[in-house]
C-alpha cells in the first residue's frame, strides 16, 4: 500500500492519545473551536474555491457551502462536545465469580476510525471532535468536491494540535482519489472501523469492497404518513419542515403517504411546498387532486419515484387505504433511516412506531430532528441505518467499544 506509512503513523498516534487526559482533550477542542471563528475568512476562501467548481443547481451545493453562520454552528457543536462527559473508562458490568475473579467491562476507544464522506466540509470538524474526545485517531477521506475546504480545516486543526504538543497524525486527511479510498478499505490492522457518510452508491461501494469493519450510515429514503386522524395544521408544518428545511440532507422527506379518506386535504398539506417550488410526483388519485386544485408543479409518479432519495426540491406522494398499507410501503421502499406518522390517535401512533423498521420513528414531528446535536449528543459522526452495533445518530458513546478487565489472586482453572 502506498499509504501504509500514513496508516502506521496514525495507528501509532492513536496509542499516544491514551496518555492525553480528558481535561487536555477538552482544552484542545475549545481551542480549535476558537480557531474556527478566528480563521473564518481563510476557511470561507478555501470553501469558495470548491464552490466555484460546482454548479449552483447541484443539490450537493448546499451541503458543500460554508457560511459564517455555519462555521459558528460548527464551533458551537465542537464546544458542546468538548464539555460533554467522557464516555471512556465507564464500567458497564461488574461482578465477582464464585472463584473470586473480579470481572469488569470497561469502555475504551476503537483506536483508528476511517471516515469516507462526500461534499460535506463540516464532517471534517465533526468527526475530529468526536474522535478526539473519545481517544480515537481518525483517517479522513473526503470527496474531491470539498478538497480545498477539507485541507484548510485539517491544517487549522493541525496548527492547534502542534501548539499543545499533540502528534498531528491523530487526524489525517488522505488524497481525494479513488485509489486512496481503496487503500483505506484494505488497511487491515491499521483502521479499526470505517464509516461511509454519503449517498447510496458510496455506501454500497464501501460495504461491498471493505476488508475492514464497516458501519453503514447516511442513505435515507424517508417517509411521512398522514393518517386518517391526522391534524391538517400539524401535518402541513411537519411535511414542509421535513422536506424543505434542507433538501440535501439524509433526513429530508422523500415520500408523503396519505390515507385515501384524507385525500381532499392534500392540496392544503402541500400548500407550503408550492411556495418553495417543490416538484411532486404523485400517483393517479393524488395527481388528480393536486392538479384540479392548482398545484403548480405536479407530474405522474413512475417506477423510479418511490424508493428514491431525491436530495432536491422533489417529493413523491402516494395514496394508501390504511395504516397497514403505509407500513407495507415503508417496508418495501424505506432505508431504515427515519420515518414519521401524523395522527391524533395514540393507538395508531404506537402501532406505527412498533411496526416500522427504522432507526428513528416519529409521531407528530418531522424527520428533520434526526441529528446528533438535536438529540443532545453534541454532534454526530453519522446516522447508522444498520442493526448490528450502533443505530441512529452516532456520537461519543457509539464510537467506543469495551474490553474486559479481570483481577485475580492466583486462581487457576481446572
Residue pairs with C-beta under 8 A, 6 or more apart in sequence:
1 7
1 183
1 186
1 187
2 179
2 183
3 174
3 180
3 183
3 184
3 187
4 187
4 190
6 139
6 172
6 174
7 112
7 139
7 187
7 190
7 191
8 190
9 169
9 172
10 112
10 137
10 138
10 139
10 169
10 170
10 172
10 190
11 111
11 112
11 137
11 189
11 190
12 167
12 169
13 137
13 167
13 168
13 169
13 170
14 109
14 111
14 112
14 135
14 136
14 137
14 170
16 166
16 167
16 170
17 109
17 132
17 135
17 136
17 137
17 170
18 109
18 135
20 135
20 166
22 86
22 88
24 164
25 82
25 86
25 132
25 133
25 135
26 82
26 83
26 133
27 164
28 132
28 160
28 161
28 164
28 166
29 78
29 79
29 81
29 82
29 129
29 132
29 133
30 78
30 79
30 82
31 160
31 163
31 164
32 78
32 125
32 128
32 129
32 156
32 157
32 160
33 75
33 76
33 78
33 79
33 82
34 75
35 156
35 159
35 160
36 43
36 71
36 74
36 75
36 78
36 125
36 156
37 71
37 72
37 75
39 156
40 68
40 71
42 152
42 156
43 66
43 71
43 149
43 152
43 153
43 156
44 66
44 67
44 68
44 71
45 152
46 148
46 149
46 151
46 152
47 64
47 65
47 66
47 121
47 148
47 149
47 152
49 148
50 64
50 119
50 121
50 145
50 146
50 147
50 148
50 149
51 61
51 64
51 65
53 145
54 60
54 61
54 64
54 119
54 145
55 61
59 247
59 248
59 310
59 311
59 312
60 118
60 119
60 145
60 248
60 311
61 248
62 246
62 247
62 248
63 118
63 119
63 120
63 248
63 249
64 119
64 120
64 121
64 145
64 146
64 149
66 121
66 122
66 149
70 122
74 122
74 125
74 126
77 125
77 126
77 129
77 373
77 378
77 379
78 125
78 129
78 379
80 373
80 378
80 379
81 129
81 130
81 133
81 378
81 379
81 396
82 129
82 133
84 133
84 378
84 396
86 133
86 134
86 396
87 107
87 134
87 396
87 397
87 400
88 107
88 108
88 109
88 134
88 135
88 400
89 106
89 107
89 108
90 106
90 107
91 104
91 105
91 106
92 105
92 106
92 107
92 402
93 103
93 104
93 105
94 102
94 103
94 104
94 105
95 102
95 103
96 102
96 103
97 103
99 411
100 408
100 409
100 411
101 406
101 407
101 408
101 411
102 406
102 407
102 408
103 404
103 405
103 406
104 404
104 405
104 406
104 407
105 402
105 403
105 404
105 405
106 402
106 403
106 404
106 405
107 397
107 400
107 401
107 402
108 135
108 400
108 401
108 402
108 403
109 134
109 135
109 136
109 399
109 400
109 401
110 136
110 192
110 193
110 399
110 400
110 401
111 136
111 137
111 192
112 136
112 137
112 138
112 139
112 190
112 191
112 192
112 193
113 127
113 131
113 136
113 137
113 138
113 139
113 191
113 192
113 193
113 194
113 195
113 381
113 399
114 138
114 139
114 140
114 141
114 184
114 187
114 191
114 193
114 194
114 195
114 212
115 123
115 127
115 138
115 139
115 140
115 141
115 194
115 195
115 197
115 381
116 141
116 181
116 184
116 194
116 195
116 196
116 197
116 198
116 202
116 206
117 123
117 127
117 140
117 141
117 142
117 143
117 196
117 197
117 198
118 142
118 143
118 145
118 146
118 197
118 198
118 199
118 202
119 143
119 145
119 146
120 142
120 146
120 197
120 198
121 142
121 146
121 149
121 150
121 153
123 142
123 197
124 140
124 142
124 149
124 150
124 153
124 154
124 173
125 153
125 157
126 379
126 380
126 381
127 138
127 140
127 381
128 138
128 140
128 157
128 171
129 378
129 379
130 378
130 379
130 380
130 381
130 395
130 396
130 399
131 137
131 138
131 171
131 381
131 399
132 138
132 170
132 171
133 396
134 396
134 399
134 400
136 399
137 169
137 170
137 171
137 172
138 170
138 171
138 172
139 172
139 174
139 184
139 187
139 191
140 150
140 154
140 171
140 172
140 173
140 174
141 173
141 174
141 176
141 180
141 181
141 184
142 150
142 173
142 176
143 176
143 198
144 176
144 177
147 176
150 173
150 176
151 173
154 171
154 172
154 173
157 171
158 168
158 171
161 167
161 168
161 170
161 171
162 168
174 180
174 183
174 184
181 205
181 206
182 209
184 191
184 194
184 212
185 194
185 206
185 209
185 210
185 211
185 212
186 210
186 211
186 212
187 212
188 211
188 212
191 212
192 212
192 213
193 212
193 213
193 214
193 215
193 399
194 206
194 210
194 212
194 213
194 214
194 215
195 214
195 215
195 217
195 381
195 382
195 394
196 202
196 203
196 205
196 206
196 207
196 214
196 216
196 217
196 218
197 217
197 218
197 381
197 382
198 218
199 218
199 219
199 309
199 311
200 219
200 309
200 335
202 218
203 216
203 217
203 218
203 219
206 214
206 216
207 214
207 216
215 382
215 384
215 386
215 389
215 390
215 394
216 384
216 385
216 386
217 381
217 382
217 383
217 384
217 385
217 394
218 250
218 382
218 383
218 385
219 250
219 309
219 335
219 337
219 385
220 250
220 251
220 252
220 254
220 309
220 335
220 337
220 338
220 383
220 385
221 254
221 255
221 307
221 308
221 309
221 333
221 334
221 335
221 337
222 242
222 250
222 251
222 252
222 253
222 254
222 255
222 309
222 334
222 335
222 337
222 338
222 339
222 340
222 367
223 253
223 254
223 255
223 256
223 257
223 326
223 329
223 330
223 333
223 334
223 339
223 340
224 238
224 239
224 242
224 253
224 255
224 256
224 257
224 339
224 340
224 341
224 342
224 366
224 367
225 257
225 258
225 259
225 320
225 323
225 326
225 330
225 339
225 340
225 341
225 342
225 352
226 235
226 239
226 256
226 257
226 258
226 259
226 262
226 265
226 269
226 342
227 259
227 262
227 323
227 326
227 341
227 342
227 343
227 345
227 348
228 259
228 261
228 262
228 323
228 343
229 343
229 344
229 345
229 348
230 259
230 262
230 265
230 342
230 343
230 344
231 342
231 344
231 364
232 265
232 268
232 269
234 342
234 364
235 265
235 269
235 342
236 268
236 269
236 271
236 272
237 272
237 366
238 340
238 342
238 364
238 365
238 366
239 253
239 256
239 269
239 270
239 272
239 273
239 342
239 366
240 272
240 273
240 276
241 366
241 368
242 251
242 252
242 253
242 340
242 366
242 367
242 368
243 252
243 253
243 273
243 276
243 278
243 315
244 272
244 273
244 276
244 278
244 313
245 252
245 366
245 368
246 252
246 368
247 310
247 311
247 312
247 313
248 311
248 312
249 311
249 368
250 309
250 337
250 370
250 383
251 337
251 338
251 367
251 368
251 369
251 370
251 371
251 383
252 310
252 311
252 367
252 368
253 315
253 340
253 366
253 367
254 308
254 309
254 310
254 315
254 316
255 305
255 306
255 315
255 316
255 317
255 318
255 329
255 333
256 269
256 270
256 315
256 316
256 317
256 318
257 317
257 318
257 319
257 320
257 325
257 326
257 329
257 330
258 265
258 266
258 269
258 286
258 317
258 318
258 319
258 320
259 319
259 320
259 321
259 322
259 323
259 326
260 285
260 319
260 320
260 321
263 285
263 286
263 289
263 319
264 289
266 286
266 289
266 290
266 317
267 289
267 290
267 293
267 294
267 295
270 278
270 280
270 290
270 295
270 317
273 280
273 315
274 295
274 296
274 297
276 313
277 296
277 297
277 313
278 297
278 313
278 314
278 315
279 297
279 298
279 299
279 313
279 314
279 315
280 286
280 290
280 295
280 297
280 298
280 299
280 314
280 315
280 316
280 317
281 298
281 299
281 300
281 301
281 302
281 305
281 314
281 315
281 316
281 317
282 290
282 298
282 299
282 300
282 301
282 316
282 317
282 318
283 300
283 301
283 317
283 318
283 319
284 300
285 319
286 317
286 318
286 319
287 298
287 299
287 300
287 301
290 298
290 317
291 298
301 316
301 317
301 318
305 316
306 316
306 318
306 329
306 333
307 332
307 333
308 316
309 335
318 329
320 326
320 329
323 341
323 348
323 351
323 352
326 341
326 352
327 352
327 355
327 356
330 339
330 356
330 357
330 358
331 356
331 357
334 356
334 357
334 358
335 385
336 357
336 358
336 359
336 385
336 386
337 358
337 359
337 360
337 367
337 370
337 383
337 385
338 358
338 359
338 360
338 361
338 362
338 367
338 370
338 383
339 352
339 356
339 358
339 360
339 361
339 362
339 367
340 361
340 362
340 363
340 365
340 366
340 367
341 348
341 349
341 352
341 353
341 361
341 362
341 363
341 364
342 364
343 349
343 352
343 363
343 364
349 363
349 364
352 361
352 363
353 361
353 363
359 370
359 383
359 384
359 385
359 391
359 392
360 367
360 369
360 370
360 383
360 392
362 369
369 375
370 383
370 392
370 393
371 380
371 393
372 378
372 379
372 380
372 381
372 393
372 394
372 395
373 379
373 380
375 392
375 393
375 395
377 393
377 395
377 396
378 395
378 396
379 395
380 393
380 394
380 395
381 394
381 395
381 398
381 399
382 393
382 394
383 392
383 393
383 394
384 390
384 391
384 392
384 393
384 394
384 398
385 391
389 398
390 398
390 399
